[in-house]
């Protein structure tokens, strides 16, 4: 079994890009690629303990993805429902704690119920913390957090003079998670696409050419190893 990488990341976040292009290269519809990408998620979750990764956050559906065709959005929502139904028992048995971040209010009530149930069933698991960003956008998250913070100030529950960076962090969807050490984006695109904007202020980034359905354990291991060679200074000068 591979050994944990020295100075490896504790929290890895992934923008899983390239499913549609992967399918189109094979003459198949885009949803075929999304199904292939969903299968890849299981493999990467299983690989996390081998490398000392305790937290894995994946970008499944953004607030901007509603702009896609109605058929693709409907297919993705169906895929999310089937993924949860199919994977729940194994996630429970393998010790994976699942959380969802994002604004659930736009999602189908049946999907919301499945999400709530999966979170409840896995809440005591500790082997890997899998966070799924679903109807998530970094700007939307910060706006929602500020709205709740403002409400607490207006209600007298929070003194505005005490508000600092740590205060806002407590209002974010990710308030129970450490900031990501490493953010990976697949498919060769070099942008962050509104993902974990606040949390990734000092994250290391890897933009790789591999399309998400081709992101194997070996590619994951090599990307983590590359991270292990970096020197993180957080604005300071190391001597």
DRENKEMAR-76964 format. One record per residue (C-alpha): residue number from 1; residue in three letters; chain; x, y, z. Coordinates in Angstrom, 1 decimal. Example, Ala and Ser with C-alpha at 12.3 -4.5 7.8 and 13.67 -1.06 7.14 Angstrom:
(atom 1,"ala","A",(12.3,-4.5,7.8))
(atom 2,"ser","A",(13.7,-1.1,7.1))
REM end
This chain:
(atom 1,"unk","A",(0.0,0.0,0.0))
(atom 2,"unk","A",(1.3,3.5,-0.8))
(atom 3,"unk","A",(2.7,5.4,2.1))
(atom 4,"unk","A",(1.5,8.8,3.2))
(atom 5,"unk","A",(3.5,11.6,1.5))
(atom 6,"unk","A",(5.8,13.5,3.8))
(atom 7,"unk","A",(4.4,17.0,4.2))
(atom 8,"unk","A",(1.4,16.0,2.1))
(atom 9,"unk","A",(-1.9,17.9,2.2))
(atom 10,"unk","A",(-4.5,17.2,4.8))
(atom 11,"unk","A",(-7.3,18.8,2.8))
(atom 12,"unk","A",(-7.5,18.4,-1.0))
(atom 13,"unk","A",(-10.2,20.2,-3.0))
(atom 14,"unk","A",(-10.9,19.2,-6.6))
(atom 15,"unk","A",(-12.6,21.0,-9.5))
(atom 16,"unk","A",(-13.6,17.9,-11.5))
(atom 17,"unk","A",(-13.6,19.3,-15.0))
(atom 18,"unk","A",(-13.6,17.6,-18.4))
(atom 19,"unk","A",(-16.4,15.1,-18.2))
(atom 20,"unk","A",(-18.2,16.5,-21.2))
(atom 21,"unk","A",(-15.1,16.7,-23.4))
(atom 22,"unk","A",(-14.1,13.2,-22.4))
(atom 23,"unk","A",(-17.4,11.9,-23.6))
(atom 24,"unk","A",(-17.4,14.0,-26.8))
(atom 25,"unk","A",(-14.0,12.6,-27.7))
(atom 26,"unk","A",(-15.6,9.2,-27.7))
(atom 27,"unk","A",(-18.6,10.2,-29.7))
(atom 28,"unk","A",(-20.9,9.9,-26.7))
(atom 29,"unk","A",(-23.3,12.4,-25.1))
(atom 30,"unk","A",(-22.0,14.6,-22.3))
(atom 31,"unk","A",(-23.9,12.8,-19.6))
(atom 32,"unk","A",(-21.9,9.6,-20.5))
(atom 33,"unk","A",(-18.9,11.5,-19.3))
(atom 34,"unk","A",(-20.6,12.7,-16.1))
(atom 35,"unk","A",(-21.4,9.0,-15.3))
(atom 36,"unk","A",(-17.8,8.1,-15.8))
(atom 37,"unk","A",(-16.7,11.0,-13.6))
(atom 38,"unk","A",(-19.0,9.8,-10.8))
(atom 39,"unk","A",(-17.3,6.4,-10.8))
(atom 40,"unk","A",(-13.9,8.1,-10.6))
(atom 41,"unk","A",(-15.0,9.9,-7.4))
(atom 42,"unk","A",(-15.2,6.5,-5.5))
(atom 43,"unk","A",(-11.7,5.6,-6.5))
(atom 44,"unk","A",(-10.2,8.9,-5.3))
(atom 45,"unk","A",(-12.1,8.8,-2.0))
(atom 46,"unk","A",(-10.7,5.3,-1.4))
(atom 47,"unk","A",(-7.2,6.5,-2.2))
(atom 48,"unk","A",(-7.3,9.4,0.3))
(atom 49,"unk","A",(-6.4,7.4,3.5))
(atom 50,"unk","A",(-3.4,5.8,1.6))
(atom 51,"unk","A",(-1.9,9.3,1.3))
(atom 52,"unk","A",(-2.9,10.9,4.6))
(atom 53,"unk","A",(-5.6,13.0,3.1))
(atom 54,"unk","A",(-8.3,13.5,5.7))
(atom 55,"unk","A",(-10.5,15.9,3.9))
(atom 56,"unk","A",(-11.6,15.8,0.3))
(atom 57,"unk","A",(-13.9,18.5,-1.2))
(atom 58,"unk","A",(-15.2,18.0,-4.7))
(atom 59,"unk","A",(-17.0,20.6,-6.9))
(atom 60,"unk","A",(-20.1,18.7,-8.3))
(atom 61,"unk","A",(-22.4,21.4,-9.4))
(atom 62,"unk","A",(-21.9,25.2,-9.4))
(atom 63,"unk","A",(-24.5,28.0,-9.1))
(atom 64,"unk","A",(-23.5,28.8,-12.7))
(atom 65,"unk","A",(-24.2,25.3,-14.0))
(atom 66,"unk","A",(-27.9,26.0,-14.2))
(atom 67,"unk","A",(-27.1,27.8,-17.4))
(atom 68,"unk","A",(-26.4,24.5,-19.1))
(atom 69,"unk","A",(-29.1,22.9,-21.3))
(atom 70,"unk","A",(-32.2,21.7,-19.5))
(atom 71,"unk","A",(-31.6,18.1,-20.5))
(atom 72,"unk","A",(-28.0,18.2,-19.1))
(atom 73,"unk","A",(-29.1,19.7,-15.8))
(atom 74,"unk","A",(-31.9,17.2,-15.4))
(atom 75,"unk","A",(-29.5,14.4,-16.2))
(atom 76,"unk","A",(-27.0,15.7,-13.6))
(atom 77,"unk","A",(-29.7,15.9,-10.9))
(atom 78,"unk","A",(-30.8,12.4,-11.7))
(atom 79,"unk","A",(-27.2,11.3,-11.5))
(atom 80,"unk","A",(-26.8,12.9,-8.1))
(atom 81,"unk","A",(-29.9,11.1,-6.8))
(atom 82,"unk","A",(-28.7,7.7,-8.1))
(atom 83,"unk","A",(-25.1,8.3,-6.8))
(atom 84,"unk","A",(-26.4,8.9,-3.3))
(atom 85,"unk","A",(-28.7,5.9,-3.3))
(atom 86,"unk","A",(-26.1,3.6,-4.8))
(atom 87,"unk","A",(-23.1,4.7,-2.6))
(atom 88,"unk","A",(-24.7,5.3,0.8))
(atom 89,"unk","A",(-24.2,1.9,2.3))
(atom 90,"unk","A",(-20.6,1.7,1.2))
(atom 91,"unk","A",(-19.8,5.2,2.4))
(atom 92,"unk","A",(-21.2,4.3,5.8))
(atom 93,"unk","A",(-19.3,1.0,6.0))
(atom 94,"unk","A",(-16.0,2.5,4.8))
(atom 95,"unk","A",(-16.0,5.3,7.4))
(atom 96,"unk","A",(-16.6,8.2,5.1))
(atom 97,"unk","A",(-18.2,11.3,6.6))
(atom 98,"unk","A",(-20.2,13.1,4.0))
(atom 99,"unk","A",(-21.2,16.8,4.0))
(atom 100,"unk","A",(-22.8,18.9,1.4))
(atom 101,"unk","A",(-22.1,22.6,0.9))
(atom 102,"unk","A",(-24.0,25.1,-1.2))
(atom 103,"unk","A",(-27.5,26.5,-1.3))
(atom 104,"unk","A",(-29.9,23.6,-1.2))
(atom 105,"unk","A",(-33.1,25.7,-1.6))
(atom 106,"unk","A",(-33.1,25.4,-5.4))
(atom 107,"unk","A",(-32.7,21.6,-5.4))
(atom 108,"unk","A",(-35.5,19.1,-5.7))
(atom 109,"unk","A",(-36.9,18.2,-2.2))
(atom 110,"unk","A",(-36.3,14.5,-2.9))
(atom 111,"unk","A",(-32.7,15.2,-3.6))
(atom 112,"unk","A",(-32.5,17.3,-0.4))
(atom 113,"unk","A",(-33.9,14.5,1.6))
(atom 114,"unk","A",(-31.3,12.1,0.3))
(atom 115,"unk","A",(-28.6,14.5,1.1))
(atom 116,"unk","A",(-29.9,15.0,4.6))
(atom 117,"unk","A",(-30.1,11.3,5.2))
(atom 118,"unk","A",(-26.6,10.6,3.9))
(atom 119,"unk","A",(-25.2,13.3,6.2))
(atom 120,"unk","A",(-27.0,11.9,9.1))
(atom 121,"unk","A",(-26.0,8.3,8.5))
(atom 122,"unk","A",(-22.3,9.2,8.1))
(atom 123,"unk","A",(-22.0,12.0,10.7))
(atom 124,"unk","A",(-19.9,9.9,13.1))
(atom 125,"unk","A",(-17.5,8.5,10.5))
(atom 126,"unk","A",(-13.9,9.7,10.7))
(atom 127,"unk","A",(-11.7,7.9,8.2))
(atom 128,"unk","A",(-12.3,10.5,5.4))
(atom 129,"unk","A",(-14.3,13.7,5.4))
(atom 130,"unk","A",(-15.9,14.0,1.9))
(atom 131,"unk","A",(-17.5,17.4,1.2))
(atom 132,"unk","A",(-19.6,17.6,-1.9))
(atom 133,"unk","A",(-20.2,21.2,-3.3))
(atom 134,"unk","A",(-23.7,21.0,-4.9))
(atom 135,"unk","A",(-25.3,24.2,-6.2))
(atom 136,"unk","A",(-22.3,25.9,-4.7))
(atom 137,"unk","A",(-20.6,29.2,-5.6))
(atom 138,"unk","A",(-17.9,31.0,-3.6))
(atom 139,"unk","A",(-19.5,34.4,-4.1))
(atom 140,"unk","A",(-22.9,33.1,-3.2))
(atom 141,"unk","A",(-21.6,31.4,-0.1))
(atom 142,"unk","A",(-19.9,34.6,1.1))
(atom 143,"unk","A",(-23.1,36.6,0.3))
(atom 144,"unk","A",(-25.2,34.2,2.3))
(atom 145,"unk","A",(-22.7,34.3,5.2))
(atom 146,"unk","A",(-22.7,38.1,5.3))
(atom 147,"unk","A",(-26.5,38.2,5.2))
(atom 148,"unk","A",(-26.7,35.9,8.3))
(atom 149,"unk","A",(-23.9,37.9,10.0))
(atom 150,"unk","A",(-25.8,41.1,9.4))
(atom 151,"unk","A",(-29.0,39.6,10.8))
(atom 152,"unk","A",(-27.2,38.6,13.9))
(atom 153,"unk","A",(-25.7,42.1,14.3))
(atom 154,"unk","A",(-29.2,43.7,13.8))
(atom 155,"unk","A",(-30.7,41.3,16.3))
(atom 156,"unk","A",(-28.1,42.2,18.9))
(atom 157,"unk","A",(-26.5,38.7,18.9))
(atom 158,"unk","A",(-23.2,39.9,17.5))
(atom 159,"unk","A",(-21.2,43.1,18.3))
(atom 160,"unk","A",(-20.0,44.6,15.0))
(atom 161,"unk","A",(-16.8,45.8,16.7))
(atom 162,"unk","A",(-15.8,42.2,17.3))
(atom 163,"unk","A",(-16.2,41.1,13.6))
(atom 164,"unk","A",(-13.0,40.0,12.0))
(atom 165,"unk","A",(-11.8,37.3,9.5))
(atom 166,"unk","A",(-12.5,34.5,11.9))
(atom 167,"unk","A",(-16.1,35.7,12.5))
(atom 168,"unk","A",(-17.0,35.4,8.8))
(atom 169,"unk","A",(-15.4,32.0,8.6))
(atom 170,"unk","A",(-17.8,30.8,11.2))
(atom 171,"unk","A",(-20.7,31.7,9.0))
(atom 172,"unk","A",(-19.5,29.9,5.9))
(atom 173,"unk","A",(-20.7,26.5,4.7))
(atom 174,"unk","A",(-17.3,25.1,5.4))
(atom 175,"unk","A",(-17.1,26.4,9.0))
(atom 176,"unk","A",(-16.3,22.9,10.3))
(atom 177,"unk","A",(-13.5,22.2,7.8))
(atom 178,"unk","A",(-9.9,23.3,7.7))
(atom 179,"unk","A",(-8.9,25.4,4.6))
(atom 180,"unk","A",(-7.8,23.4,1.7))
(atom 181,"unk","A",(-4.0,22.8,1.4))
(atom 182,"unk","A",(-4.2,21.9,-2.2))
(atom 183,"unk","A",(-6.7,22.7,-5.0))
(atom 184,"unk","A",(-6.6,20.6,-8.1))
(atom 185,"unk","A",(-8.3,21.4,-11.4))
(atom 186,"unk","A",(-8.4,18.9,-14.1))
(atom 187,"unk","A",(-8.8,19.2,-17.9))
(atom 188,"unk","A",(-6.2,21.9,-18.5))
(atom 189,"unk","A",(-8.3,24.9,-17.6))
(atom 190,"unk","A",(-6.4,27.5,-15.5))
(atom 191,"unk","A",(-9.1,29.2,-13.5))
(atom 192,"unk","A",(-10.8,28.7,-10.1))
(atom 193,"unk","A",(-14.4,29.1,-11.3))
(atom 194,"unk","A",(-15.9,30.6,-8.1))
(atom 195,"unk","A",(-14.8,27.7,-5.9))
(atom 196,"unk","A",(-13.8,28.1,-2.3))
(atom 197,"unk","A",(-12.8,31.8,-2.8))
(atom 198,"unk","A",(-12.4,32.6,0.9))
(atom 199,"unk","A",(-11.0,29.3,2.0))
(atom 200,"unk","A",(-8.3,29.0,-0.7))
(atom 201,"unk","A",(-6.6,32.3,-0.1))
(atom 202,"unk","A",(-3.3,30.5,0.7))
(atom 203,"unk","A",(-4.0,27.1,-1.0))
(atom 204,"unk","A",(-1.5,25.6,-3.4))
(atom 205,"unk","A",(-3.0,25.1,-6.9))
(atom 206,"unk","A",(-2.4,22.4,-9.5))
(atom 207,"unk","A",(-3.9,22.8,-13.0))
(atom 208,"unk","A",(-3.4,19.5,-14.8))
(atom 209,"unk","A",(-4.3,18.4,-18.4))
(atom 210,"unk","A",(-5.9,15.2,-17.4))
(atom 211,"unk","A",(-9.7,15.0,-17.9))
(atom 212,"unk","A",(-11.6,14.1,-14.8))
(atom 213,"unk","A",(-12.7,10.6,-15.9))
(atom 214,"unk","A",(-9.0,9.8,-16.5))
(atom 215,"unk","A",(-7.9,11.1,-13.1))
(atom 216,"unk","A",(-6.7,7.8,-11.7))
(atom 217,"unk","A",(-5.1,6.9,-8.4))
(atom 218,"unk","A",(-1.7,7.2,-10.0))
(atom 219,"unk","A",(-2.4,10.7,-11.3))
(atom 220,"unk","A",(-3.7,11.6,-7.8))
(atom 221,"unk","A",(-0.6,10.2,-6.2))
(atom 222,"unk","A",(1.8,12.1,-8.5))
(atom 223,"unk","A",(-0.1,15.4,-7.9))
(atom 224,"unk","A",(0.1,14.9,-4.2))
(atom 225,"unk","A",(3.8,14.1,-4.4))
(atom 226,"unk","A",(4.4,17.4,-6.4))
(atom 227,"unk","A",(2.6,19.3,-3.6))
(atom 228,"unk","A",(5.1,17.7,-1.1))
(atom 229,"unk","A",(8.0,19.5,-2.8))
(atom 230,"unk","A",(6.6,22.9,-2.3))
(atom 231,"unk","A",(7.4,25.4,0.5))
(atom 232,"unk","A",(4.4,27.1,1.9))
(atom 233,"unk","A",(5.2,30.5,3.5))
(atom 234,"unk","A",(1.8,32.1,4.1))
(atom 235,"unk","A",(3.2,35.5,3.4))
(atom 236,"unk","A",(6.2,35.0,5.7))
(atom 237,"unk","A",(9.9,34.6,4.8))
(atom 238,"unk","A",(11.3,31.3,6.0))
(atom 239,"unk","A",(15.0,31.2,7.0))
REM end
